[in-house]
Amino acid sequence: MPNIKQQEKRMRQAERRRMRNRSRKSEIKSYIKKFEAALQRGDREEGEVYLRKAVKALDKAAGDGIIHKNKAANHKSRLMRRYNRAL
């Protein structure tokens, strides 16, 4: 445990940020899984809805520094490629 008051505050802030980041990453993974499940069922409309949500969440996470912008771009590229192949 820290002896310095500022370090105690830093620990509290770090824990809040860690939980927020975990939640955002989990949200992205959920949208991707739902997108892939919709494509497996052959439901392009529902797949497109979750594709849009996943892309938006990836962009927001990259903008906030939760994930690297290139990682977000790679994910988006793969998702788009899967969507276009499902034609």
C-alpha positions as CSV (number, residue, x, y, z in Angstrom):
1,M,0.0,0.0,0.0
2,P,1.3,3.5,-0.8
3,N,2.3,5.8,2.0
4,I,1.8,8.9,-0.1
5,K,-1.6,10.5,-0.5
6,Q,-1.2,11.2,-4.2
7,Q,-0.2,7.6,-4.9
8,E,-3.4,6.4,-3.2
9,K,-5.4,8.7,-5.5
10,R,-3.4,7.4,-8.5
11,M,-4.3,3.8,-7.5
12,R,-8.0,4.7,-7.3
13,Q,-7.9,6.4,-10.7
14,A,-6.0,3.6,-12.3
15,E,-8.5,1.0,-11.0
16,R,-11.4,3.1,-12.4
17,R,-9.7,3.4,-15.8
18,R,-8.8,-0.3,-15.8
19,M,-12.5,-1.3,-15.3
20,R,-13.7,1.2,-17.9
21,N,-11.2,-0.1,-20.4
22,R,-12.1,-3.7,-19.7
23,S,-15.7,-2.9,-20.2
24,R,-15.1,-1.2,-23.6
25,K,-12.9,-4.1,-24.8
26,S,-15.6,-6.6,-23.8
27,E,-18.2,-4.6,-25.6
28,I,-16.2,-4.7,-28.8
29,K,-15.7,-8.5,-28.5
30,S,-19.4,-8.9,-27.9
31,Y,-20.3,-7.0,-31.1
32,I,-17.8,-9.0,-33.1
33,K,-19.2,-12.3,-31.8
34,K,-22.8,-11.2,-32.6
35,F,-21.7,-10.1,-36.1
36,E,-20.1,-13.4,-36.8
37,A,-23.1,-15.3,-35.4
38,A,-25.4,-13.4,-37.7
39,L,-23.3,-14.2,-40.7
40,Q,-23.3,-17.8,-39.7
41,R,-27.1,-17.8,-39.7
42,G,-27.0,-16.0,-43.1
43,D,-28.7,-12.9,-41.6
44,R,-27.0,-10.0,-43.5
45,E,-29.2,-7.3,-42.1
46,E,-28.5,-8.2,-38.5
47,G,-24.9,-8.7,-39.4
48,E,-24.7,-5.2,-40.8
49,V,-26.2,-3.7,-37.7
50,Y,-23.5,-5.4,-35.5
51,L,-20.8,-4.5,-38.0
52,R,-21.7,-0.9,-37.7
53,K,-21.7,-1.1,-33.9
54,A,-18.4,-2.9,-33.8
55,V,-16.7,-0.4,-36.2
56,K,-18.0,2.5,-34.1
57,A,-16.8,0.9,-30.8
58,L,-13.4,0.2,-32.4
59,D,-13.1,3.8,-33.6
60,K,-14.0,5.2,-30.2
61,A,-11.6,2.8,-28.3
62,A,-8.8,3.8,-30.7
63,G,-9.6,7.5,-30.2
64,D,-9.5,7.2,-26.5
65,G,-6.2,5.2,-26.5
66,I,-7.8,1.9,-25.2
67,I,-6.5,0.0,-28.2
68,H,-3.9,1.1,-30.8
69,K,-5.3,2.7,-34.0
70,N,-3.6,0.1,-36.2
71,K,-5.2,-2.7,-34.2
72,A,-8.6,-1.1,-34.7
73,A,-7.9,-0.7,-38.5
74,N,-6.9,-4.3,-38.7
75,H,-10.1,-5.5,-37.0
76,K,-12.3,-3.3,-39.2
77,S,-10.6,-4.5,-42.3
78,R,-11.1,-8.2,-41.3
79,L,-14.7,-7.5,-40.4
80,M,-15.4,-5.8,-43.7
81,R,-13.8,-8.5,-45.6
82,R,-15.9,-11.2,-43.9
83,Y,-19.1,-9.1,-44.5
84,N,-18.3,-8.6,-48.2
85,R,-17.5,-12.3,-48.7
86,A,-20.9,-13.2,-47.2
87,L,-22.6,-11.7,-50.3
